[in-house]
Amino acid sequence: MSDRRAFGLWTLTFLVVANMIGAGVFTTSGFTLASVGSPGWVVAAWVVGGFLALMGAISYGQLSRVMPESGGEYLFLSQALHPAAGFVGGWISLIAGFTGAIAYAAITLEKYVIHSVDLPLFDGSIAIVTVGVCGLLHGLGARLGAGLQNVVVLLKLALLGLFLFLAITSDIDWQGAPLPAEQRPEGWALALAFGNSLVWIALSYLGFNAAVYVASEAKEVSDVPKALLYGTVAVTLLYVLLNAVFVYAPAPTAIIGKPEVAAIAAEAIGGKPLSQLVSATIVVALFTSVMSMIMAAPRVYAKMADDGFLHHSFRAQESAPQTAIALQSVLAIGMILFYSRLESLLGYLGLTLSLCAALTVFCALLPSVRPGPLFRLSSIPPVLYLIGTLVSAVLMSINEPWALVPVAITFGVGGAAYWAIRSRSAPAADGPPSA
C-alpha cells in the first residue's frame, strides 16, 4: 500500500489519544480546585468536559464522512460555510491550535525533566530539541513517524494505568475535601467559576478532532469517525479517573492553585519514588503530544497550499509534507524562545479553539452537509456541543471580560489576512486564490 495511505484505525485512534493527553490534564485541576472550591466540582467539570468532547467527536465524525479529506477545520469551514471561514480556521490552527499548544507541551516537558534531573542547560533547550526531534521523525516518512508514535502512546497508557492501579490499591488516607466555606463560591459565582473551568478543561479535550487532519491518509474513510469516537471515550475515562486521584489523594491546601498536581498526588500516594515515576510518565505523555501535533498540523497547511493560500511547496507529496512539518517546527521553536511561561495563555487558547471548534460543528447542521432534515437524532450531538461550548464561553466572558480581546484580535487578523490574499491574487468569485 502507498505511504500516502499509511494510517489505519489503531494509528488514527492513537493519534487522537496522543493529541488529547498533553500538558493540560497534568496542570489544570489545581487551578480548577481554587476556582470551584470542591474536589467534587472539579471531577464534575472533567465529566462535563468529556461529555462535550464526545459530542464534538461525533459531530466531527459526521463531517468527515461528507468531506473525507485532510485539513480539519480549514477544510470543513471552507467547503461547508465559506473560504474566508476556512482560512480563519486554518489561521487559528496555525497560531493557537498547534504552534501555541506544541510550545506549551514542550516547555512543560522541559520543566518536568529539570524537576527530576538538575541539568546545566539554558531555558528552552530541552523543549527545542524535543520539537526538532519530533519534526525530524515525521519528516522522514509517515510510516516511520506513525509507528514510533504508536509504540510511545502504548508506553504512556501503560504508565498511566500503573499509576491508577497503585493509587486504587494503595492503603492511604484520601485527604480530598472541600475548601473552607469562605473560599467556596455559591450560586451565580459558582456557575461563573464552573464555566471558566470548563474552558480551561476544554483545552485538554480538544485533541478529540486529531484524526480529521490526516483523513486523506487513512486506509479506510470509515476509520476516521471510529478513531474519533474510540479515542475520545478512552481519554475521557482516563481523565476522570486521573483527576479524581489528583484532587482526592493529597490535602486540598497542597494542590490549590498549583500546576504540579500529578507529582503532588503521586507523592501523597507512594512517596518520592512514585512521584519520580509519574514525572517520567508525564514526560513521555508530553513527548507523544508534541509528536502527534507535529504529525497532524502540517496536513492543514498542505490543504491550504492545495487551495492556493500557501506556497505550493507546502503541498503533501507521496510521503510526508516535509516543508509544512519544517514550518510548524520552526514556528513552535520560535514561540519557545519568545515565551518563558505559557500558563497565562491557557484561557486564551481554550476560548479561541473552543469557539473555532463550535463554528466547525455548526457546519454539521447546514443543509449542504446533513443528509436529511434538521430535526433528527444525528443532530443532537452538534446541538449539545454548541450549547455547552457557547454557555461556558459566555460564563467565562462574564467572569473575565478582557479574555475576549485577544480572541477577537486573532479572528480579526485571520479575516483581514484572507481578504488581503484574496485581493492580491484576484481569485475567482467565491473560490480560493490561484496557486
Secondary structure, DSSP 4 states (H G I P E B T S, - for coil): --GGG-B-HHHHHHHHHHHHSSTGGGTSHHHHHHHH--HHHHHHHHHHHHHHHHHHHHHHHHHHHHS-SS-HHHHHHHHHT-HHHHHHHHHHIIIIIIIIHHHHHHHHHHHHHHHHS-----TTHHHHHHHHHHHHHHHT-HHHHHHHHHHHHHHHHHHHHHHHHHHHHS-------PPPGGGS--HHHHHHHHHHHHHHHHHHHGGGGGGGGGGGGBSSTTHHHHHHHHHHHHHHHHHHHHHHHHHHSS-HHHHTT-S-HHHHHHHHHHHHHHHHHHHHHHHHHHHHHHHHHHHHHHHHHHHHHHTTSS-GGGS--SS--HHHHHHHHHHHHHHHHH-S--GGGHHHHHHHHHHHHHHHHHGGGSTTT-SS-SSSGGGHHHHHHHHHHHHHHHHHHHH-GGGHHHHHHHHHHHHHHHHHHHHHH-PPTTSPPP-
